[in-house]
Amino acid sequence: MSNLPPLASAAWRKSSHSDTGADTCVEVATNLPGVVGVRDSVDPNGPRLAVAPAARRSLTTQIKAGAHTL
């Protein structure tokens, strides 16, 4: 995982896939080459993930289809 860019330079925004509830908001950063940053907007200083754009699209599609219980 050392080849992932640092998320310190990520430009975070609330995901359009987030629920409108205050406790289920996800922020994403799409300004980094080759990865999408993901974090919980309720805890912006907490854990952050760096995932491949294709993996994020796949997960979002699966969630919309009801494949995962959140």
C-alpha atoms as a printed R data frame, in Angstrom:
   type eleno elety resid chain resno       x      y       z
1  ATOM     1    CA   MET     A     1   0.000  0.000   0.000
2  ATOM     2    CA   SER     A     2   3.000  2.312   0.087
3  ATOM     3    CA   ASN     A     3   2.380  3.263  -3.553
4  ATOM     4    CA   LEU     A     4  -0.882  5.048  -2.684
5  ATOM     5    CA   PRO     A     5  -0.795  8.853  -2.739
6  ATOM     6    CA   PRO     A     6  -1.107 10.576   0.630
7  ATOM     7    CA   LEU     A     7  -4.628 11.669   1.510
8  ATOM     8    CA   ALA     A     8  -3.299 14.850   3.145
9  ATOM     9    CA   SER     A     9  -3.810 16.723  -0.144
10 ATOM    10    CA   ALA     A    10  -7.313 15.363  -0.677
11 ATOM    11    CA   ALA     A    11 -10.085 17.832  -1.510
12 ATOM    12    CA   TRP     A    12 -13.049 16.375   0.396
13 ATOM    13    CA   ARG     A    13 -16.713 16.800  -0.568
14 ATOM    14    CA   LYS     A    14 -19.918 15.144   0.596
15 ATOM    15    CA   SER     A    15 -20.738 12.208  -1.651
16 ATOM    16    CA   SER     A    16 -23.919 12.494  -3.684
17 ATOM    17    CA   HIS     A    17 -24.596  8.916  -2.534
18 ATOM    18    CA   SER     A    18 -24.771  9.943   1.129
19 ATOM    19    CA   ASP     A    19 -28.003  9.750   3.033
20 ATOM    20    CA   THR     A    20 -29.490 13.042   4.180
21 ATOM    21    CA   GLY     A    21 -29.234 11.905   7.812
22 ATOM    22    CA   ALA     A    22 -26.473 13.450   9.879
23 ATOM    23    CA   ASP     A    23 -25.007 10.099  10.929
24 ATOM    24    CA   THR     A    24 -24.674  8.452   7.511
25 ATOM    25    CA   CYS     A    25 -22.685 10.967   5.481
26 ATOM    26    CA   VAL     A    26 -19.642  9.939   3.512
27 ATOM    27    CA   GLU     A    27 -17.112 12.337   2.055
28 ATOM    28    CA   VAL     A    28 -15.043 11.525  -1.007
29 ATOM    29    CA   ALA     A    29 -11.939 13.007  -2.574
30 ATOM    30    CA   THR     A    30 -11.604 12.499  -6.309
31 ATOM    31    CA   ASN     A    31  -8.696 14.860  -6.935
32 ATOM    32    CA   LEU     A    32  -5.975 12.261  -6.370
33 ATOM    33    CA   PRO     A    33  -4.522 10.295  -9.297
34 ATOM    34    CA   GLY     A    34  -5.678  6.685  -9.419
35 ATOM    35    CA   VAL     A    35  -7.570  6.591  -6.099
36 ATOM    36    CA   VAL     A    36 -10.702  7.862  -4.429
37 ATOM    37    CA   GLY     A    37 -10.440  8.941  -0.810
38 ATOM    38    CA   VAL     A    38 -13.335  8.005   1.478
39 ATOM    39    CA   ARG     A    39 -14.022  9.174   5.037
40 ATOM    40    CA   ASP     A    40 -16.878  9.623   7.505
41 ATOM    41    CA   SER     A    41 -18.004 13.258   7.506
42 ATOM    42    CA   VAL     A    42 -19.019 12.982  11.171
43 ATOM    43    CA   ASP     A    43 -15.389 12.128  12.058
44 ATOM    44    CA   PRO     A    44 -13.217 13.921   9.458
45 ATOM    45    CA   ASN     A    45 -10.061 13.286  11.481
46 ATOM    46    CA   GLY     A    46 -10.815  9.585  11.832
47 ATOM    47    CA   PRO     A    47  -9.879  6.704   9.544
48 ATOM    48    CA   ARG     A    48  -9.668  7.315   5.807
49 ATOM    49    CA   LEU     A    49  -9.640  4.864   2.947
50 ATOM    50    CA   ALA     A    50  -7.983  5.067  -0.449
51 ATOM    51    CA   VAL     A    51  -9.697  2.844  -3.004
52 ATOM    52    CA   ALA     A    52  -9.472  2.349  -6.738
53 ATOM    53    CA   PRO     A    53 -12.167  4.260  -8.648
54 ATOM    54    CA   ALA     A    54 -13.483  1.002 -10.161
55 ATOM    55    CA   ALA     A    55 -13.820 -0.548  -6.696
56 ATOM    56    CA   ARG     A    56 -15.809  2.448  -5.457
57 ATOM    57    CA   ARG     A    57 -18.121  2.307  -8.493
58 ATOM    58    CA   SER     A    58 -18.655 -1.416  -7.966
59 ATOM    59    CA   LEU     A    59 -19.467 -1.014  -4.276
60 ATOM    60    CA   THR     A    60 -21.853  1.881  -4.974
61 ATOM    61    CA   THR     A    61 -23.646 -0.186  -7.622
62 ATOM    62    CA   GLN     A    62 -23.953 -3.138  -5.240
63 ATOM    63    CA   ILE     A    63 -25.321 -0.960  -2.434
64 ATOM    64    CA   LYS     A    64 -27.916  0.594  -4.747
65 ATOM    65    CA   ALA     A    65 -28.969 -2.915  -5.802
66 ATOM    66    CA   GLY     A    66 -29.465 -3.909  -2.147
67 ATOM    67    CA   ALA     A    67 -26.579 -6.386  -2.056
68 ATOM    68    CA   HIS     A    68 -25.306 -5.040   1.294
69 ATOM    69    CA   THR     A    69 -27.028 -4.214   4.537
70 ATOM    70    CA   LEU     A    70 -25.670 -0.982   5.899
